[in-house]
Amino acid sequence: MSLQVEKLEKNMAKLTIETEVEEFEKAIEKAYQKQKSKISIPGFRKGKVPRQMVEKMYGKEVFFEDAANILIPDAYDKALDECEEDIVSSPTIEVTQIEAGKPFVFTATVALKPEVKLGKYKGVKIDKIETEVTDEEVDAQLERERENNARNITVDDRPVEDGDMTTLDFEGFVDGVAFEGGKGENYPLTIGSGAFIPGFEEQLVGAKIGEETEVKVTFPEDYQAEHLQGKEAVFKCTVKEIRKKELPELNDEFASDISEFDTLAEYREDVKKNLQEQKTKDAKREREDAAVKAAVEASEMEIPEAMLETQQKQMVDEFAQRITMQGISMEQYLQLTGSNYQQMVEQVKPQAEERVRSRLVLEAVAKAENLEATEEDYEEELKTMADVYQMEVDKVRELMRERDKKSIMQDLAVRKAAEFIAENAKESKTASKAKK
């Protein structure tokens, strides 16, 4: 494999990657082996047609597309290891040569890490953060504990009310025809949560267990599925279960039931102590965030659009993974919220840009101040990862490629840069409350 790098305008670059003829031939053979069980030609048993016969009938290029898809990921991965440039985006791939008996050539257009012109990052001014715990905050925490220890009581003698936790089956219809993604069974829905399309949950108030209730909603004009945009839909819903919360009384008995303390007064003091510890930690984090933000605002950089788009898609994909773990597919989420993938990508653009700018500035500060992670830091991080994934440290270490280690070491250096900026920040006399 050979690699050529051509730098373009606005922190972009084009990588031209060429693989050996032999590698292309192996990929074609692999594509043939993968597809041959599906190929049927008169005179041959299915799956037994020789590759030469297939190519004679359909042309030598019949397996080229699959061969390219086989070759590109590995070839690009090798190019990343060989390339000395700092690539910060997903590639835009274009095949430039794909012919029998010749090397396979493709280009990957990527964003390069932009240069950062650091502004003031030592001694930046930030607001002083108040860390004193108030009685109101203690009361609020006690109320949350009541909520956490509430009993979910099954209700069977009345219809659905606002705030109820329901389990329901539903199916959506447009013009009397059921549409894909509009059906759910044993779906948990808290009335008033705003989880569904506006107007959906309110119409379930008054619904009785076991009786079918029709809910009418209108899809947004910019809905992801064009054929549903602006359409009126009818959801046939059947509530299968209703539950409500029953909060315990706030007294000595409550305190002894959920803690090691005999009285509410003792428990209250412990709650205040824990809140103080958490508020101190939160204040430290908020102080660091404010200091880093000030350093970012004082710096200059030109972010490639491809780098920003990669960050946006990564954030949406992370969200999709989180809701999938909660039992909701991305398709269902988009259907029920009346949104689409591209809209979500656009919505996270401000946060993505903030994340990218912060990262670039912290990397630049780490370089300017010679802040580097040590091998001891790396080993501690591996131990943390092993605990999270419930694996042996040696196994985690074994799975780490050199590129992975480099990325982790850089992350650790970035953390040190954030701490450095915060430690050198100057607080104003006016205090702001730490976030709870």
Secondary structure as GFF3:
##gff-version 3
##sequence-region A 1 436
A	DSSP	beta_strand	2	7	.	.	.	ID=ss1
A	DSSP	beta_strand	12	19	.	.	.	ID=ss2
A	DSSP	alpha_helix	21	35	.	.	.	ID=ss3
A	DSSP	three_ten_helix	36	38	.	.	.	ID=ss4
A	DSSP	alpha_helix	51	58	.	.	.	ID=ss5
A	DSSP	three_ten_helix	60	63	.	.	.	ID=ss6
A	DSSP	alpha_helix	64	82	.	.	.	ID=ss7
A	DSSP	beta_strand	92	97	.	.	.	ID=ss8
A	DSSP	beta_strand	104	111	.	.	.	ID=ss9
A	DSSP	beta_strand	125	130	.	.	.	ID=ss10
A	DSSP	alpha_helix	135	148	.	.	.	ID=ss11
A	DSSP	beta_strand	151	155	.	.	.	ID=ss12
A	DSSP	beta_strand	165	174	.	.	.	ID=ss13
A	DSSP	beta_strand	177	190	.	.	.	ID=ss14
A	DSSP	three_ten_helix	202	204	.	.	.	ID=ss15
A	DSSP	beta_strand	212	218	.	.	.	ID=ss16
A	DSSP	three_ten_helix	226	228	.	.	.	ID=ss17
A	DSSP	beta_strand	232	246	.	.	.	ID=ss18
A	DSSP	alpha_helix	252	258	.	.	.	ID=ss19
A	DSSP	alpha_helix	264	297	.	.	.	ID=ss20
A	DSSP	alpha_helix	305	325	.	.	.	ID=ss21
A	DSSP	alpha_helix	330	337	.	.	.	ID=ss22
A	DSSP	alpha_helix	341	347	.	.	.	ID=ss23
A	DSSP	alpha_helix	349	368	.	.	.	ID=ss24
A	DSSP	alpha_helix	375	389	.	.	.	ID=ss25
A	DSSP	alpha_helix	393	399	.	.	.	ID=ss26
A	DSSP	alpha_helix	402	423	.	.	.	ID=ss27
A	DSSP	beta_strand	426	433	.	.	.	ID=ss28
###
